[in-house]
Amino acid sequence: CFGKDPQAAHPLGNAFVELCAYGGSDRAAEVLYRGGARGTLDEQVRRAVAWLRDFGTREEYTGPVRKDIPLVPERAVREAVANAVAHRDYAILGSKVLVEVFADRVVISSPGELPNHLTPESVLSGGVVRARNQLIAQFLTVMGLMEPRGRGLMIIRKELRAFNGTELDLQNDPVARQVRLTMVR
């Protein structure tokens, strides 16, 4: 995960962030734009955030002055992608972190269930600090890409409320073995 070309190593071939934007509200809609954030773990987070930033903004006008509004707050996106990369279950071969942009939301899916018997409620309440991949979480924290002390989801919630008054939706799917985080645009 920390090497020069981690995806070249056989078990890590899918250890990257897949990016996809759709022209509607579900996966059946036309794919408008897709990409992949590959490289080391910090490069994956930086590239995924940049992809979403470059995807575009909407324009809001106050009189003659235009203001560009991002899809979702960048701080929330950075934290969500960093969490997905840090806490994913790397033992689920053939899986990858997936960032999807729909007409009404951004969804970030991470392979594996919430670690260490955590529930969405316990994680969203804050104060729970448990990392599935402690070394990866520490690395991303040192690189300035992840919040320490279990603050990440609380920061995402705060950013979304300030941005558009919506609440973060966090789902733990034990059947699909996936954690899904949804941010309304």
Backbone torsions as a table, in degrees:
resi	resn	phi	psi	omega
1	CYS	NA	-23.7	-175.6
2	PHE	-106.6	-0.2	-175.3
3	GLY	-78.1	-178.6	-176.1
4	LYS	-64.9	-42.3	-179.0
5	ASP	-139.0	74.7	-172.4
6	PRO	-60.2	-32.3	-177.8
7	GLN	-70.8	-12.5	177.3
8	ALA	-76.5	-21.3	177.8
9	ALA	-75.8	132.3	-172.3
10	HIS	-49.0	-53.8	-175.8
11	PRO	-70.9	-13.4	-177.2
12	LEU	-105.7	14.9	-178.6
13	GLY	-54.6	-34.0	179.5
14	ASN	-103.7	12.9	-179.9
15	ALA	-83.6	70.6	176.9
16	PHE	-150.1	177.1	-179.8
17	VAL	-104.2	118.9	175.7
18	GLU	-88.8	138.7	-174.4
19	LEU	-124.0	132.8	-179.3
20	CYS	-150.4	134.6	176.0
21	ALA	-117.6	132.4	-177.7
22	TYR	-110.1	155.0	179.1
23	GLY	-86.6	10.7	-179.4
24	GLY	-149.9	-153.8	-173.5
25	SER	-104.9	5.0	175.4
26	ASP	-148.8	176.4	-176.0
27	ARG	-69.8	-12.2	177.4
28	ALA	-77.5	-15.0	179.8
29	ALA	-70.1	161.9	179.3
30	GLU	-61.4	138.0	174.8
31	VAL	-79.1	120.3	-178.5
32	LEU	-88.8	-37.7	-173.0
33	TYR	-159.5	138.3	177.9
34	ARG	-144.2	160.5	-179.9
35	GLY	-169.1	-175.7	178.7
36	GLY	-143.3	132.9	176.7
37	ALA	-97.8	99.3	-177.5
38	ARG	-106.6	175.0	178.2
39	GLY	112.3	-161.6	177.7
40	THR	-66.7	169.5	-175.3
41	LEU	-59.8	-43.1	179.1
42	ASP	-67.3	-37.1	177.0
43	GLU	-64.7	-37.5	178.4
44	GLN	-60.9	-45.8	-179.6
45	VAL	-64.4	-48.8	-178.5
46	ARG	-60.7	-42.7	-177.9
47	ARG	-69.8	-37.7	178.2
48	ALA	-66.1	-42.9	178.0
49	VAL	-64.1	-42.6	178.8
50	ALA	-63.7	-39.0	178.8
51	TRP	-60.7	-45.5	179.0
52	LEU	-66.4	-38.8	178.2
53	ARG	-62.9	-44.3	-177.5
54	ASP	-75.6	-15.9	-179.4
55	PHE	-61.0	-30.8	175.4
56	GLY	137.6	175.7	180.0
57	THR	-136.4	168.5	170.0
58	ARG	-107.7	155.3	-177.7
59	GLU	-100.7	138.0	175.6
60	GLU	-127.7	135.8	-175.8
61	TYR	-116.9	135.0	170.0
62	THR	-120.6	100.5	-172.6
63	GLY	64.4	-132.5	-178.5
64	PRO	-85.9	-2.8	-174.3
65	VAL	-94.1	126.8	178.4
66	ARG	-94.1	141.1	174.9
67	LYS	-127.8	127.9	177.9
68	ASP	-86.5	127.2	-178.0
69	ILE	-111.5	125.8	179.8
70	PRO	-70.2	167.7	178.6
71	LEU	-59.2	-50.4	175.7
72	VAL	-144.4	162.2	-177.3
73	PRO	-60.9	133.1	-176.3
74	GLU	-62.1	-37.2	178.8
75	ARG	-62.0	-39.3	178.2
76	ALA	-67.1	-41.9	179.1
77	VAL	-63.2	-46.5	-179.6
78	ARG	-58.4	-45.9	-178.8
79	GLU	-66.6	-40.7	-179.6
80	ALA	-65.4	-44.4	179.7
81	VAL	-67.9	-42.6	178.6
82	ALA	-60.4	-42.7	177.8
83	ASN	-62.9	-42.1	-179.7
84	ALA	-63.0	-42.1	179.7
85	VAL	-69.5	-42.9	-175.7
86	ALA	-71.1	-40.0	-170.9
87	HIS	-103.0	4.7	179.3
88	ARG	-65.6	160.4	177.4
89	ASP	-93.2	101.2	-177.9
90	TYR	-71.2	-10.4	178.4
91	ALA	-78.1	-14.4	177.8
92	ILE	-84.3	90.4	-176.6
93	LEU	-66.3	147.1	179.2
94	GLY	83.6	1.9	-179.5
95	SER	-108.0	160.7	178.4
96	LYS	-150.2	162.2	172.5
97	VAL	-70.6	139.7	-176.9
98	LEU	-127.8	123.7	174.6
99	VAL	-109.8	120.2	-178.2
100	GLU	-122.9	132.5	176.7
101	VAL	-108.0	122.1	176.3
102	PHE	-112.6	173.5	-178.3
103	ALA	-59.6	-30.1	-173.9
104	ASP	-118.7	-3.0	-174.4
105	ARG	-162.1	165.6	171.1
106	VAL	-120.0	128.5	-177.7
107	VAL	-119.7	130.3	177.4
108	ILE	-119.5	119.0	-177.7
109	SER	-112.5	139.2	-177.6
110	SER	-128.5	132.5	179.5
111	PRO	-62.8	136.8	177.6
112	GLY	102.6	158.4	176.1
113	GLU	-84.5	171.4	173.7
114	LEU	-57.7	136.2	-175.1
115	PRO	-77.0	158.6	168.8
116	ASN	54.2	43.1	174.5
117	HIS	64.3	24.4	177.6
118	LEU	-78.3	154.9	175.4
119	THR	-119.6	160.7	175.6
120	PRO	-55.4	-39.2	-178.6
121	GLU	-64.4	-43.9	-178.3
122	SER	-68.2	-36.6	179.6
123	VAL	-70.7	-43.5	-178.5
124	LEU	-70.1	-21.5	178.5
125	SER	-74.4	-16.7	176.4
126	GLY	86.8	164.9	175.8
127	GLY	83.1	-6.3	179.8
128	VAL	-93.5	118.4	-178.9
129	VAL	-119.4	101.5	176.6
130	ARG	-147.5	122.5	-179.7
131	ALA	-110.3	134.8	174.8
132	ARG	-69.1	-40.8	-177.4
133	ASN	-121.0	83.3	-172.3
134	GLN	-57.2	-43.2	-178.6
135	LEU	-64.5	-41.3	178.9
136	ILE	-66.4	-44.8	179.1
137	ALA	-61.4	-42.2	179.1
138	GLN	-64.4	-43.0	179.0
139	PHE	-59.9	-48.4	-178.6
140	LEU	-67.3	-30.2	175.5
141	THR	-68.0	-46.5	178.7
142	VAL	-61.9	-35.5	179.6
143	MET	-75.3	-4.0	178.5
144	GLY	80.1	17.1	-176.2
145	LEU	-103.3	-3.2	-175.5
146	MET	-145.0	143.5	179.1
147	GLU	-81.9	138.4	177.1
148	PRO	-82.7	170.5	171.7
149	ARG	66.8	25.2	175.4
150	GLY	70.5	26.1	-177.2
151	ARG	-89.6	-11.0	-169.9
152	GLY	-53.9	-53.7	-176.8
153	LEU	-68.5	-31.5	177.1
154	MET	-66.6	-37.5	177.7
155	ILE	-68.1	-41.7	177.5
156	ILE	-59.4	-45.6	-179.9
157	ARG	-60.1	-45.4	180.0
158	LYS	-62.5	-43.9	-179.9
159	GLU	-62.5	-42.6	-179.5
160	LEU	-67.0	-41.8	178.6
161	ARG	-60.8	-42.8	179.9
162	ALA	-70.2	-32.3	-176.1
163	PHE	-73.8	-52.1	-176.5
164	ASN	-145.1	12.6	175.9
165	GLY	74.8	13.6	-178.4
166	THR	-98.3	167.4	-180.0
167	GLU	-110.0	145.1	176.1
168	LEU	-67.3	138.2	175.1
169	ASP	-110.3	117.5	179.8
170	LEU	-117.4	123.0	-179.7
171	GLN	-123.4	136.5	175.3
172	ASN	-110.8	112.3	-175.9
173	ASP	-106.6	99.1	-177.9
174	PRO	-69.7	-23.4	179.4
175	VAL	-74.2	-49.2	179.0
176	ALA	-80.7	-8.8	-176.0
177	ARG	52.6	62.7	-173.9
178	GLN	-152.6	142.7	171.1
179	VAL	-107.2	131.9	-175.9
180	ARG	-125.3	127.8	179.9
181	LEU	-116.6	125.5	-177.1
182	THR	-119.5	129.0	177.1
183	MET	-118.9	123.2	179.9
184	VAL	-74.0	136.6	179.1
185	ARG	-79.5	NA	NA
